[in-house]
Amino acid sequence: MELPRGYKFDSKEDCVLNLKKSLYGLKQAGLNWFLYLRDSLLKRGFSQSELDPCLFYSEKVIILIYVDDAILFAKDKSDIDAVLQSLETDFNFTDEGDFETYLGVQVKQLDNDKNGKSRLSLTQPQLINKIIKALDLEN
């Protein structure tokens, strides 16, 4: 890292800069971003899971975070829309709508069961095929 223009020190070897915010690409940048996101969600009434720190939940919405991707779950789309609208004040993001895969997991929304409850199918066909091939079980 180089000193900003206008700063002069006798010995650059003994120079330490105190950054007021994280720079993209530094080791701690990802952690600082996550802490900012966490604080923003907690401020909005979400709770953080004790078992998985990347899982946040409220009465109506569940949010899963992986690096800089998030999945939001809710019974009513309007609840998701309200959370996204609230987060727009702190973050620039793209709502990519419904998803079919996430981290190698295929996600399908199934018809409601006989009790009217929503159902999801989660499968990992790429992983299954990789294992079958590795174990030479293709035939």
C-alpha positions as CSV (number, residue, x, y, z in Angstrom):
1,M,0.0,0.0,0.0
2,E,1.3,3.4,-0.8
3,L,0.9,6.6,1.2
4,P,-1.7,9.0,-0.2
5,R,-0.4,12.0,-2.1
6,G,0.6,14.8,0.2
7,Y,1.7,12.6,3.1
8,K,5.4,12.6,3.8
9,F,7.2,10.7,6.5
10,D,10.9,10.4,7.1
11,S,10.9,6.6,7.3
12,K,8.2,4.7,5.4
13,E,9.2,1.5,7.3
14,D,7.8,2.8,10.6
15,C,4.7,4.2,9.0
16,V,1.3,2.9,10.1
17,L,-2.0,4.0,8.5
18,N,-5.3,3.6,10.5
19,L,-8.1,3.0,7.9
20,K,-11.5,4.3,8.9
21,K,-13.2,1.8,6.6
22,S,-12.3,-1.5,5.0
23,L,-10.8,-1.6,1.5
24,Y,-12.0,-4.1,-1.0
25,G,-9.5,-6.9,-1.3
26,L,-8.0,-6.7,2.2
27,K,-8.3,-9.9,4.3
28,Q,-10.7,-8.3,6.7
29,A,-13.0,-6.8,4.1
30,G,-15.3,-9.8,3.9
31,L,-15.7,-9.9,7.7
32,N,-16.3,-6.2,7.9
33,W,-19.0,-6.5,5.2
34,F,-20.6,-9.3,7.1
35,L,-20.5,-7.5,10.4
36,Y,-22.2,-4.5,8.7
37,L,-24.8,-6.7,7.2
38,R,-25.4,-8.5,10.5
39,D,-25.8,-5.2,12.4
40,S,-28.2,-3.9,9.8
41,L,-30.3,-7.1,10.1
42,L,-30.3,-7.1,13.9
43,K,-31.3,-3.4,13.8
44,R,-34.3,-4.4,11.7
45,G,-35.5,-7.0,14.3
46,F,-33.9,-10.1,12.9
47,S,-32.2,-12.7,15.2
48,Q,-29.0,-14.5,14.3
49,S,-28.9,-18.3,14.7
50,E,-26.6,-19.6,17.3
51,L,-26.0,-22.7,15.2
52,D,-25.3,-21.0,11.9
53,P,-24.2,-17.4,12.1
54,C,-25.2,-16.9,8.4
55,L,-28.8,-17.6,9.2
56,F,-31.1,-14.7,10.3
57,Y,-34.8,-14.9,11.0
58,S,-37.7,-12.9,12.1
59,E,-41.3,-13.8,12.6
60,K,-42.0,-13.8,8.9
61,V,-38.7,-14.0,7.0
62,I,-35.7,-16.3,7.0
63,I,-32.4,-15.1,5.4
64,L,-29.5,-17.3,4.5
65,I,-26.2,-15.5,3.6
66,Y,-23.2,-17.0,1.7
67,V,-20.4,-14.6,1.0
68,D,-22.3,-11.9,-0.9
69,D,-25.4,-13.9,-1.8
70,A,-28.6,-14.1,0.2
71,I,-31.7,-16.2,-0.1
72,L,-34.9,-14.9,1.6
73,F,-37.8,-17.2,2.5
74,A,-41.3,-16.2,3.6
75,K,-44.8,-17.5,3.2
76,D,-45.9,-14.2,1.7
77,K,-43.8,-12.4,-1.0
78,S,-44.9,-9.0,0.4
79,D,-42.8,-9.8,3.5
80,I,-39.7,-10.4,1.4
81,D,-40.4,-7.2,-0.6
82,A,-40.7,-5.2,2.7
83,V,-37.3,-6.5,3.9
84,L,-35.7,-5.8,0.6
85,Q,-37.1,-2.3,0.5
86,S,-35.8,-1.6,4.0
87,L,-32.3,-2.9,3.2
88,E,-32.1,-0.6,0.1
89,T,-31.2,2.2,2.5
90,D,-28.0,0.5,3.5
91,F,-27.1,-1.7,0.5
92,N,-26.9,-1.7,-3.3
93,F,-28.1,-5.1,-4.5
94,T,-29.9,-6.9,-7.3
95,D,-33.1,-8.9,-6.6
96,E,-32.7,-11.8,-9.0
97,G,-36.2,-13.2,-8.1
98,D,-36.9,-16.9,-7.7
99,F,-33.9,-19.2,-8.0
100,E,-33.5,-22.7,-9.3
101,T,-30.0,-23.5,-7.9
102,Y,-28.0,-22.3,-5.0
103,L,-24.5,-23.5,-4.1
104,G,-25.0,-26.6,-6.2
105,V,-28.4,-27.4,-4.7
106,Q,-31.4,-27.6,-7.1
107,V,-34.5,-26.1,-5.6
108,K,-38.0,-26.8,-6.9
109,Q,-41.2,-25.5,-5.4
110,L,-43.7,-28.4,-5.4
111,D,-47.5,-28.3,-5.3
112,N,-48.9,-27.9,-1.8
113,D,-49.5,-31.0,0.1
114,K,-52.9,-32.3,1.0
115,N,-53.0,-30.0,4.1
116,G,-52.2,-27.0,2.0
117,K,-48.6,-26.6,3.2
118,S,-45.9,-25.4,0.8
119,R,-43.2,-27.9,-0.1
120,L,-39.7,-27.6,-1.5
121,S,-37.6,-30.3,-3.2
122,L,-33.8,-29.9,-2.6
123,T,-31.5,-32.2,-4.6
124,Q,-27.8,-32.2,-5.6
125,P,-27.6,-34.1,-8.9
126,Q,-24.2,-32.7,-9.8
127,L,-22.7,-34.1,-6.6
128,I,-24.5,-37.4,-6.9
129,N,-23.2,-37.8,-10.5
130,K,-19.7,-36.9,-9.4
131,I,-19.8,-39.5,-6.7
132,I,-21.2,-42.2,-9.0
133,K,-18.4,-41.4,-11.5
134,A,-15.7,-41.4,-8.9
135,L,-16.9,-44.8,-7.6
136,D,-17.2,-46.2,-11.1
137,L,-20.9,-47.0,-10.6
138,E,-22.1,-45.6,-13.9
139,N,-23.1,-48.9,-15.5
